[in-house]
Amino acid sequence: MKKTPKSHADLPPIRVRREPPTIAEAVAAAQDLADDVEQQVEIAAGLIGLPVDEIRPHVLSAPRPKPEPRFERAPERILSPSAPNRAPRTVIVERRTRPPVVVERRGRPPFDGRR
């Protein structure tokens, strides 16, 4: 016996679980989005859905994120073993693809009037 496919109208509605972030998560997100403490308080309060006065002590007591060093470190290089006085070799990796397979469909030969 074959089952009939269900349409979207027959299915129950999709339930989405909504969990507001924790205070620590909201404060961390606010610190990443803004530098000003008052803006951080407003962002965190908006994310959690609590009044600004309840969030302010948590934002003020939260540890400040350390700024990431920008352009202080040289980019990492991958060096291949070579002589000390020679520059490292450059390796180029290319992807090869197969040529497409062409399949000709052969029908009946054209009718030329002979039998």
Buried (B, 14 or more C-beta within 10 A) or exposed (E): EEEEEEEEEEEEEEEEEEEEBEBEEBBBBBBEEBEEBEEBBBBBBEBBEBEEEEBBEBBEEBEEEEEEEEEEEEEEEEEEEEEEEEEEEEEEEEEEEEEEEEEEEEEEEEEEEEE
